[in-house]
Amino acid sequence: AAIRGMAELSYLQTTALYEPLIRWNPENNGVIPGLAQSWEVNEDATIYTIRLRKGLKWSDGHPFTTDDLVFYVNDVAKNKKLPKAPMFFNRSGKWSLEKVDDYIFRLTFEKPNVLLEEKMAAGYQFFIPPVHYAKQFHIKYNPDADKLAKEAGFEDWVALFKAKTEPWTNPECPVLSAWVPQTPL
Protein backbone atom coordinates (compact mmCIF):
# COMPACT_ATOMS: atom_id res chain seq x y z
CA ALA A 1 0.00 0.00 0.00
CA ALA A 2 2.86 2.39 0.75
CA ILE A 3 4.38 1.87 -2.71
CA ARG A 4 1.01 2.38 -4.36
CA GLY A 5 0.53 5.55 -2.30
CA MET A 6 3.95 6.88 -3.36
CA ALA A 7 3.18 6.10 -7.00
CA GLU A 8 -0.12 7.96 -6.75
CA LEU A 9 1.58 10.92 -5.07
CA SER A 10 4.26 11.00 -7.77
CA TYR A 11 1.59 10.90 -10.48
CA LEU A 12 -0.35 13.72 -8.83
CA GLN A 13 2.76 15.86 -8.41
CA THR A 14 3.64 15.56 -12.09
CA THR A 15 0.10 16.13 -13.35
CA ALA A 16 -2.19 18.13 -11.06
CA LEU A 17 0.60 20.31 -9.62
CA TYR A 18 2.82 20.30 -12.72
CA GLU A 19 3.60 23.99 -13.12
CA PRO A 20 7.25 24.13 -14.16
CA LEU A 21 9.20 27.20 -15.20
CA ILE A 22 9.82 25.51 -18.56
CA ARG A 23 7.62 22.70 -19.94
CA TRP A 24 7.41 20.26 -22.84
CA ASN A 25 5.44 21.33 -25.89
CA PRO A 26 2.31 19.30 -26.79
CA GLU A 27 4.30 17.21 -29.30
CA ASN A 28 6.80 16.38 -26.55
CA ASN A 29 9.76 17.19 -28.79
CA GLY A 30 10.85 20.58 -27.47
CA VAL A 31 10.45 23.00 -24.61
CA ILE A 32 8.18 26.01 -24.27
CA PRO A 33 7.57 28.61 -21.57
CA GLY A 34 5.68 27.61 -18.45
CA LEU A 35 5.83 29.89 -15.43
CA ALA A 36 8.76 31.49 -17.21
CA GLN A 37 7.83 33.83 -20.04
CA SER A 38 11.24 33.56 -21.70
CA TRP A 39 14.90 32.80 -21.07
CA GLU A 40 18.33 33.44 -22.52
CA VAL A 41 21.36 31.16 -22.31
CA ASN A 42 24.97 32.22 -22.73
CA GLU A 43 27.21 30.47 -25.27
CA ASP A 44 28.68 27.87 -22.89
CA ALA A 45 25.40 27.19 -21.01
CA THR A 46 26.69 28.44 -17.67
CA ILE A 47 24.36 31.43 -17.34
CA TYR A 48 20.58 31.28 -17.76
CA THR A 49 18.61 34.51 -17.46
CA ILE A 50 14.95 33.68 -16.89
CA ARG A 51 12.01 36.08 -17.03
CA LEU A 52 8.89 35.07 -15.10
CA ARG A 53 5.41 35.83 -16.39
CA LYS A 54 4.00 38.94 -14.73
CA GLY A 55 0.64 38.63 -13.04
CA LEU A 56 0.98 35.02 -11.83
CA LYS A 57 -0.52 34.48 -8.39
CA TRP A 58 -0.49 31.84 -5.73
CA SER A 59 -3.87 30.26 -4.99
CA ASP A 60 -4.28 32.67 -2.06
CA GLY A 61 -3.84 35.72 -4.33
CA HIS A 62 -0.24 36.68 -3.46
CA PRO A 63 1.98 37.39 -6.49
CA PHE A 64 4.54 34.81 -7.66
CA THR A 65 7.87 36.61 -8.04
CA THR A 66 11.59 36.02 -8.07
CA ASP A 67 11.52 36.33 -4.27
CA ASP A 68 9.84 32.90 -4.13
CA LEU A 69 12.74 31.38 -6.09
CA VAL A 70 15.40 33.21 -4.08
CA PHE A 71 13.80 31.86 -0.89
CA TYR A 72 13.64 28.35 -2.37
CA VAL A 73 17.30 28.37 -3.42
CA ASN A 74 18.91 30.17 -0.49
CA ASP A 75 16.73 29.03 2.39
CA VAL A 76 15.41 25.63 1.29
CA ALA A 77 17.61 24.01 -1.37
CA LYS A 78 20.88 25.19 0.15
CA ASN A 79 19.82 24.54 3.74
CA LYS A 80 21.56 21.34 4.87
CA LYS A 81 18.59 20.39 7.07
CA LEU A 82 16.00 20.65 4.30
CA PRO A 83 15.53 18.71 1.01
CA LYS A 84 18.22 19.13 -1.59
CA ALA A 85 17.87 21.06 -4.82
CA PRO A 86 16.59 19.12 -7.80
CA MET A 87 19.11 17.49 -10.10
CA PHE A 88 18.73 20.05 -12.86
CA PHE A 89 20.59 22.61 -10.76
CA ASN A 90 23.76 20.61 -11.50
CA ARG A 91 25.23 18.20 -8.96
CA SER A 92 28.75 18.45 -10.35
CA GLY A 93 29.52 22.02 -9.44
CA LYS A 94 28.58 25.17 -7.65
CA TRP A 95 25.61 27.18 -8.80
CA SER A 96 23.80 30.30 -7.70
CA LEU A 97 20.62 32.23 -8.29
CA GLU A 98 20.72 36.01 -8.49
CA LYS A 99 17.65 38.21 -8.38
CA VAL A 100 17.76 40.81 -11.15
CA ASP A 101 14.32 42.23 -10.38
CA ASP A 102 10.89 41.02 -9.26
CA TYR A 103 10.42 38.98 -12.45
CA ILE A 104 13.94 38.23 -13.71
CA PHE A 105 16.57 35.98 -12.17
CA ARG A 106 19.88 34.56 -13.28
CA LEU A 107 21.11 31.01 -12.69
CA THR A 108 24.90 30.72 -12.88
CA PHE A 109 26.66 27.36 -13.00
CA GLU A 110 30.32 26.58 -12.39
CA LYS A 111 30.22 24.05 -15.25
CA PRO A 112 28.08 23.96 -18.41
CA ASN A 113 24.52 22.78 -17.80
CA VAL A 114 23.46 22.28 -21.44
CA LEU A 115 20.36 20.19 -20.71
CA LEU A 116 18.88 22.50 -18.07
CA GLU A 117 15.79 23.39 -20.10
CA GLU A 118 14.99 19.76 -20.93
CA LYS A 119 15.62 18.63 -17.35
CA MET A 120 13.34 21.33 -16.00
CA ALA A 121 10.59 20.26 -18.40
CA ALA A 122 11.15 16.51 -17.97
CA GLY A 123 9.69 16.25 -14.52
CA TYR A 124 12.63 16.82 -12.22
CA GLN A 125 9.95 18.51 -10.24
CA PHE A 126 10.18 20.40 -7.05
CA PHE A 127 7.68 22.48 -5.22
CA ILE A 128 8.69 26.09 -4.78
CA PRO A 129 7.22 27.05 -1.41
CA PRO A 130 5.54 30.45 -1.39
CA VAL A 131 7.86 32.70 0.59
CA HIS A 132 5.00 34.75 2.07
CA TYR A 133 3.55 31.57 3.61
CA ALA A 134 6.57 29.35 4.26
CA LYS A 135 8.85 31.75 6.08
CA GLN A 136 6.62 31.62 9.18
CA PHE A 137 7.81 28.00 9.63
CA HIS A 138 11.50 28.69 8.86
CA ILE A 139 13.88 29.30 11.76
CA LYS A 140 15.74 32.04 9.84
CA TYR A 141 12.58 34.16 9.62
CA ASN A 142 10.79 33.02 12.76
CA PRO A 143 13.00 32.53 15.83
CA ASP A 144 10.03 30.80 17.49
CA ALA A 145 9.72 28.17 14.73
CA ASP A 146 10.94 25.35 17.01
CA LYS A 147 8.43 26.38 19.67
CA LEU A 148 5.70 26.52 17.03
CA ALA A 149 6.73 23.04 15.85
CA LYS A 150 6.57 21.54 19.36
CA GLU A 151 3.13 23.10 19.94
CA ALA A 152 1.93 21.50 16.70
CA GLY A 153 3.35 18.08 17.70
CA PHE A 154 6.48 18.11 15.51
CA GLU A 155 10.03 17.35 16.59
CA ASP A 156 11.50 20.62 15.30
CA TRP A 157 11.07 23.42 12.77
CA VAL A 158 12.43 21.21 9.96
CA ALA A 159 9.64 18.65 10.38
CA LEU A 160 7.06 21.43 10.67
CA PHE A 161 8.42 23.21 7.58
CA LYS A 162 8.29 20.01 5.51
CA ALA A 163 4.73 19.27 6.64
CA LYS A 164 3.41 22.79 6.15
CA THR A 165 4.97 23.31 2.70
CA GLU A 166 3.67 20.05 1.17
CA PRO A 167 0.33 20.88 -0.50
CA TRP A 168 -0.77 17.22 -0.64
CA THR A 169 -0.63 16.87 3.12
CA ASN A 170 -1.42 20.49 3.96
CA PRO A 171 -4.15 21.98 1.75
CA GLU A 172 -3.55 25.37 3.41
CA CYS A 173 -0.25 25.67 1.50
CA PRO A 174 -0.79 27.94 -1.51
CA VAL A 175 -0.06 26.49 -4.96
CA LEU A 176 0.45 27.89 -8.47
CA SER A 177 -1.57 25.29 -10.34
CA ALA A 178 -5.19 25.36 -11.42
CA TRP A 179 -5.76 22.42 -9.06
CA VAL A 180 -5.80 23.22 -5.36
CA PRO A 181 -5.85 20.27 -2.92
CA GLN A 182 -8.84 20.48 -0.57
CA THR A 183 -8.16 17.55 1.77
CA PRO A 184 -4.88 15.92 2.82
CA LEU A 185 -3.79 12.94 0.74
N, C-alpha and C positions, 0 to 999 in steps of 0.2 A: 504494500500500500504506500509506503514511503517513496519508493521509486516512481510509482505511478503519479503520486502527488508532485514530485519534483519535475516530472515530464510535463504535467499539466501546467505547472507554474512557469516552466521554461517556454512553453507554447504561448501562454498568455502574455509573458513579457515581450516576446518577439512579434506579437500580433496586436493585441489590444492596447498595449502601451508602447508600441514601436513608433517613436517619434525621434529619429536620429537627426543629427545635424546635416548629414549627407545620406541619401538613400538610393536604392537601385531603381532604375527606370522600369516601366511596366514590362518591357521586353526582357528584363533581367540581363542586359548585356552592356550596361554602362551606368554611370552615376549621375544623379540630378540633385538639385537643392532639396533640402528638407527644412529643418529649422533654420539652416543657413540659407541666406539669399544667394550668396556667391562666395567664391574664394579664389585666391591667387597663390601660386606655388613658385618658389624661386627655382633656378636652373638645376641645382643639385638636390632638390626635394628635402632641404633642411629647414626651410621657413615657409609656413602656411599662414596666410593672412585671411581670416574668415569673417565675413560680414553676416550678422544675424538679421533675420527679418524683423522689421520694426512692427510694433503693434501686437506681437504675440503675448499671450497672458496665461498665467497659471490658472487652474480651475477655480481658484478663489478670487480671481480678478487682478492679482498683482502682476506687473509686467515681468516678462522674461528678458533678462539683459546679460551682458557680459559678467556682471557681478555674480550671477549664479554659477558661471563656469569658473571664475576666479576662486570662489568659495570651494567648489568641488575639487579643483586641482590643489590649491594650497592647504585647505583645511580638512579635506577628506582623503583624496588620493595619495597625498604625500604625508599623511599622518600615519605613523607606524602602527598605531592601535586600531585603525579603521581599515576597511577593505582597500586593496591595492587598485591602482589605475588599470583600466582595461589594456589589453595587449597592444592595441593600435597606437598607444602613446610611445611605443618603442622600448622594449626591455633591454636592448643592448647598449644603451647610452643614456646620458642625461638629457632632459628635456624641460622646457619651461613654457608657461603661458603668460603672456603680457597683455594687459588691458590697454587698448588704444583709445577707445571711448565706450559709451554705453552699448554699442552694437557691433563693435569691431574688436577682435582679439587676434593675437599672433602666437602661433605655436612654433617654437624653435627647438630643433633636434640636434644633438651632438653629431649624429651620423645620419646619412640619407634615410628617409622613410618614404620610399617611392610608392608604396601600396596603401598609404594612409587613407585615401578616399575610399578605396574598395573595402578596406578593413572596417572603416566606420559604417559603411552601408551593408556589410555582410552579416551583421548581427553580433559583432563584438559589443554587445549592448551593455550599457550602464545606466543607472538612473541618476540624473543630476538632481540632487536635492535642492528645493527652493530655499535660497539663502534666508529670505524673510521669515520662513517657518522653521528651518532646521537649526539656525544658530541658537535658538533658545535651549536646545539640548546639547550643545557643544561647549565643552569646558573653557575654551578660549574666549567665548562670548558670554558665557553665563558661569560665573565662579561657583554658583550654587547647583550646577548640573549634577554633581554626585549626590547631593542631598535630594534633589528632585527625583533622581533615579531610585534611590532607596525608598522614598515615599511611594513610588509607583511599583515597588516590588522587584526592581532590577538590581543587579550586582553593582553596577557603576554606570557612569555617563556613557561609556562606549556601548553597552548593551541597550541602554535607553535610546541612544542616537540611532542605532541600527533598527530597532523596533519602530521608532517613530518616523523614520524616513523610508520605510518600505510600504508603498501604497497598497500592496496586496494583503498585508496584515494590519495596516492602519489606514482605513479609508479617509481619515482626517488629513492625511498628507496630500497637499496639492499636486496635481499632475498637469502635463502639457497636452495630453492626448484628448481625443474626442470622447474616450471612454473613461469614466470616473468610477472606480470601485465604490460600492455602497456598503458592502459587508466584508469582514475579514475572510480571507481564503483559508 
